């Protein structure tokens, strides 16, 4: 089947239409209603859509998907400059969350947190793992800080490595490399059998499992996906916060290790509240000697 191609403006209008479509009205009537509405009350993603509509040079793609696990509709935005994809979710309990992928939604899972609207065309994103903090009304500063990092490394990095490019250089580990995580090691869609999971991805996985456990009461969830996610988190805990350790070794500064440790202790029933031992939420429980 040939899929229609949309330019950024058409994609934005299509997302807005899909989110607020009234089957009792014609297509023309629906479009007119959407154009007349400011949408903050009817569309939870209106502030994000309106912001990117006014700044179309910032994104290369925007669209909507249905979450396969929970059935709710999410907004996906792919940024141009940093090759990041933001997925925004609006839960039935009123909680608004986001996750960040690098190199596409099947790439590297790098961050997660909460978002909120700040007016009709601005929004904020706050990481729950001490990562990204973004305010759309100050986006120029955000992108100016992330953009020069690449050119600045391209010029001095090549000449500096060209001269001393010897066998010793190749054998000496680069201090910056632990922060550059390999996409193939992190996504949930990939089988991680004997591969060591990067610490930053571990922190995100812990946060996701903990959030899923908190939302599990009275809601359906995909047991296969939770089992897979729990397996990753168990491995992360065994590697970086084993039984008997006073604190986890999450490596990179600023990952919120203390919060991650507390979440793992709760999921392991070493701290209350915790998942039950035999109840419906026991699927979230980790194994640990307290």
C-alpha positions as CSV (number, residue, x, y, z in Angstrom):
1,X,0.0,0.0,0.0
2,X,1.3,3.4,-0.9
3,X,1.4,5.7,2.1
4,X,0.6,9.4,1.5
5,X,3.4,11.9,2.1
6,X,2.7,15.1,4.1
7,X,4.8,18.2,4.5
8,X,5.3,19.5,8.1
9,X,2.3,21.8,7.9
10,X,0.0,19.1,6.5
11,X,1.2,16.7,9.2
12,X,0.4,19.1,12.0
13,X,-3.1,19.8,10.7
14,X,-3.7,16.0,10.2
15,X,-2.7,15.3,13.8
16,X,-4.9,18.0,15.1
17,X,-7.8,16.8,13.0
18,X,-7.4,13.1,14.1
19,X,-7.3,14.1,17.8
20,X,-10.5,16.1,17.7
21,X,-12.6,14.4,14.9
22,X,-16.3,14.4,15.4
23,X,-18.0,11.6,13.3
24,X,-21.3,13.5,13.4
25,X,-19.7,16.4,11.4
26,X,-18.3,16.6,7.9
27,X,-14.6,16.9,7.2
28,X,-15.0,20.6,6.4
29,X,-16.9,21.2,9.6
30,X,-14.3,19.4,11.7
31,X,-11.5,21.5,10.2
32,X,-13.4,24.7,10.8
33,X,-14.0,23.8,14.5
34,X,-10.3,22.9,15.0
35,X,-9.2,26.2,13.4
36,X,-11.5,28.2,15.6
37,X,-10.5,26.4,18.9
38,X,-7.4,27.2,20.9
39,X,-7.6,23.6,22.0
40,X,-6.2,23.7,25.5
41,X,-9.3,22.1,27.0
42,X,-10.1,19.6,24.2
43,X,-6.6,18.6,23.1
44,X,-4.0,17.8,25.7
45,X,-1.2,18.1,23.2
46,X,-2.3,21.4,21.8
47,X,0.4,23.5,23.4
48,X,3.1,21.2,21.9
49,X,1.5,21.1,18.4
50,X,1.0,24.9,18.4
51,X,4.6,25.5,19.4
52,X,6.0,23.3,16.6
53,X,3.6,24.8,14.2
54,X,5.1,28.2,14.9
55,X,8.7,26.7,14.7
56,X,8.5,24.2,11.8
57,X,12.3,24.4,11.3
58,X,12.9,22.6,14.6
59,X,11.3,19.2,13.6
60,X,11.6,16.8,10.8
61,X,8.5,14.7,11.7
62,X,5.5,14.9,13.9
63,X,2.7,12.3,14.2
64,X,0.4,10.3,16.4
65,X,0.5,6.6,17.4
66,X,-1.6,4.4,19.6
67,X,0.3,3.0,22.5
68,X,0.3,-0.8,22.0
69,X,0.3,-1.6,25.7
70,X,-2.2,0.9,27.1
71,X,-4.2,1.9,24.1
72,X,-3.9,5.6,24.6
73,X,-2.9,8.0,21.8
74,X,0.6,9.6,22.0
75,X,2.3,12.4,20.1
76,X,5.7,11.7,18.5
77,X,8.0,14.6,17.5
78,X,11.4,14.0,15.8
79,X,13.8,16.9,16.1
80,X,16.0,18.0,13.2
81,X,19.2,19.1,15.0
82,X,20.0,16.4,17.5
83,X,18.2,13.4,15.9
84,X,16.1,12.9,19.0
85,X,12.5,11.6,19.1
86,X,10.2,12.8,21.9
87,X,7.1,10.7,22.7
88,X,4.4,12.5,24.8
89,X,1.7,10.6,26.7
90,X,-1.4,11.9,28.5
91,X,-2.6,9.2,31.0
92,X,-6.2,8.7,32.2
93,X,-5.1,9.7,35.7
94,X,-4.0,13.1,34.5
95,X,-0.3,12.3,34.6
96,X,1.7,13.6,31.5
97,X,4.9,11.8,30.7
98,X,7.5,11.7,27.9
99,X,10.3,9.5,26.8
100,X,13.3,10.4,24.6
101,X,14.9,8.2,22.0
102,X,18.1,8.9,20.0
103,X,18.2,7.7,16.4
104,X,14.5,6.9,16.1
105,X,12.0,5.1,18.4
106,X,13.9,1.8,17.9
107,X,17.2,3.5,18.8
108,X,18.7,4.4,22.1
109,X,16.3,5.1,25.0
110,X,18.0,8.0,26.8
111,X,15.6,9.9,29.0
112,X,12.1,10.1,30.5
113,X,10.1,12.5,32.6
114,X,7.0,14.7,33.0
115,X,5.7,17.5,30.8
116,X,3.1,20.2,31.1
117,X,1.6,23.0,29.1
118,X,2.6,26.6,29.7
119,X,0.0,28.5,27.9
120,X,-1.5,27.7,24.5
121,X,1.7,27.3,22.6
122,X,4.5,26.6,25.1
123,X,5.4,23.6,27.2
124,X,8.0,22.3,29.7
125,X,9.7,19.0,30.0
126,X,11.4,17.9,33.3
127,X,13.4,14.7,33.5
128,X,12.8,12.3,36.3
129,X,16.3,10.9,36.0
130,X,18.1,14.2,36.2
131,X,18.5,14.5,32.5
132,X,16.8,16.9,30.1
133,X,15.0,20.0,31.3
134,X,13.4,21.9,28.4
135,X,11.3,25.0,28.3
136,X,9.9,25.8,24.9
137,X,9.8,29.6,25.5
138,X,13.5,29.4,25.9
139,X,14.2,27.0,23.1
140,X,16.8,29.1,21.3
141,X,19.2,28.8,24.2
142,X,18.5,25.1,24.5
143,X,19.3,24.4,20.8
144,X,22.2,26.8,20.7
145,X,23.8,24.8,23.6
146,X,23.3,21.4,21.9
147,X,24.2,22.5,18.4
148,X,27.8,23.8,18.9
149,X,28.9,20.6,20.6
150,X,29.2,18.8,17.3
151,X,31.1,21.4,15.3
152,X,33.4,22.2,18.2
153,X,34.5,18.5,18.4
154,X,34.8,18.1,14.6
155,X,37.6,20.8,14.2
156,X,39.9,20.1,17.1
157,X,39.2,16.4,17.5
158,X,40.4,15.4,14.0
159,X,43.8,17.2,14.1
160,X,44.4,16.1,17.7
161,X,43.9,12.5,16.8
162,X,45.6,12.5,13.4
163,X,49.1,13.2,14.9
164,X,49.2,10.8,17.9
165,X,47.1,8.2,16.2
166,X,49.3,5.3,17.3
167,X,48.6,1.8,18.7
168,X,48.8,3.3,22.2
169,X,46.0,5.7,21.4
170,X,43.8,3.0,20.2
171,X,44.4,0.9,23.3
172,X,43.8,3.8,25.7
173,X,40.1,4.2,26.5
174,X,38.5,7.6,25.7
175,X,37.0,9.2,28.8
176,X,34.0,10.4,26.8
177,X,33.1,7.0,25.4
178,X,31.1,5.7,28.4
179,X,28.6,8.6,27.7
180,X,28.2,7.6,24.1
181,X,25.9,4.7,24.4
182,X,25.4,2.2,21.5
183,X,21.8,2.1,20.3
184,X,21.8,-1.6,19.8
185,X,22.4,-2.1,23.6
186,X,19.4,-0.2,24.9
187,X,16.0,-0.5,23.2
188,X,13.3,-2.8,24.6
189,X,12.6,-4.1,21.1
190,X,16.1,-5.6,21.0
191,X,17.0,-8.9,22.7
192,X,19.8,-8.2,25.3
193,X,21.0,-11.7,26.2
194,X,24.7,-11.4,27.2
195,X,25.2,-7.8,26.4
196,X,26.0,-5.4,29.3
197,X,23.2,-2.8,29.4
198,X,24.5,0.8,29.5
199,X,24.0,2.6,32.8
200,X,22.1,5.5,31.4
201,X,19.6,3.0,29.8
202,X,19.4,1.2,33.1
203,X,18.3,4.3,34.9
204,X,15.6,4.9,32.3
205,X,14.4,1.3,32.4
206,X,14.2,1.4,36.2
207,X,12.1,4.6,36.0
208,X,9.8,3.0,33.4
209,X,9.2,-0.2,35.4
210,X,8.5,1.9,38.6
211,X,6.1,4.2,36.7
212,X,4.3,1.1,35.2
213,X,4.0,-0.4,38.7
214,X,2.5,2.8,40.1
215,X,-0.1,2.9,37.2
216,X,-0.8,-0.8,37.3
217,X,-3.6,-0.6,39.9
218,X,-6.9,-1.1,38.1
219,X,-5.3,-0.9,34.7
220,X,-4.5,-3.6,32.1
221,X,-0.9,-4.1,31.1
222,X,1.0,-6.2,28.6
223,X,2.5,-9.0,30.8
224,X,5.1,-10.0,28.1
225,X,6.4,-6.5,27.9
226,X,6.5,-6.1,31.7
227,X,8.3,-9.4,32.1
228,X,10.9,-8.3,29.5
229,X,11.4,-4.9,31.1
230,X,11.6,-6.5,34.6
231,X,14.3,-8.8,33.3
232,X,16.4,-5.8,32.1
233,X,15.9,-4.0,35.4
234,X,16.9,-7.1,37.3
235,X,20.1,-7.4,35.3
236,X,20.8,-3.7,35.8
237,X,20.4,-4.0,39.6
238,X,22.6,-7.2,39.8
239,X,25.3,-5.4,37.8
240,X,25.3,-1.9,39.3
241,X,23.4,-2.2,42.7
242,X,23.9,-5.8,43.9
243,X,22.6,-7.1,47.2
244,X,24.6,-5.8,50.1
245,X,25.6,-2.5,48.4
246,X,24.9,0.7,50.2
247,X,24.4,2.6,46.9
248,X,24.3,1.9,43.2
249,X,27.2,2.5,40.8
250,X,25.5,4.4,38.0
251,X,28.8,5.9,36.7
252,X,27.9,9.1,34.8
253,X,27.4,12.2,37.0
254,X,23.8,13.5,37.1
255,X,21.9,10.3,36.6
256,X,20.0,10.6,39.8
257,X,21.5,7.5,41.3
258,X,19.9,8.1,44.7
259,X,16.4,8.1,43.2
260,X,17.2,5.0,41.2
261,X,18.4,3.2,44.3
262,X,15.2,4.0,46.2
263,X,13.0,2.8,43.3
264,X,14.9,-0.5,43.1
265,X,14.6,-1.0,46.9
266,X,10.8,-0.6,46.6
267,X,10.5,-2.9,43.6
268,X,12.5,-5.5,45.5
269,X,10.3,-5.1,48.6
270,X,13.2,-3.9,50.7
271,X,11.3,-0.7,51.3
272,X,7.6,0.1,51.5
273,X,5.4,0.4,49.6
274,X,6.3,-2.4,47.3
275,X,4.8,-4.9,44.8
276,X,3.1,-7.8,46.5
277,X,4.6,-11.3,46.6
278,X,1.6,-13.1,45.1
279,X,-0.9,-10.4,44.0
280,X,-1.6,-9.1,40.5
281,X,1.3,-6.6,40.8
282,X,3.8,-9.3,41.8
283,X,5.0,-9.3,38.1
284,X,6.8,-6.0,38.9
285,X,8.7,-7.5,41.9
286,X,12.5,-7.9,41.7
287,X,14.7,-10.4,43.5
288,X,17.1,-9.0,46.1
289,X,18.4,-9.9,49.5
290,X,17.4,-7.0,51.8
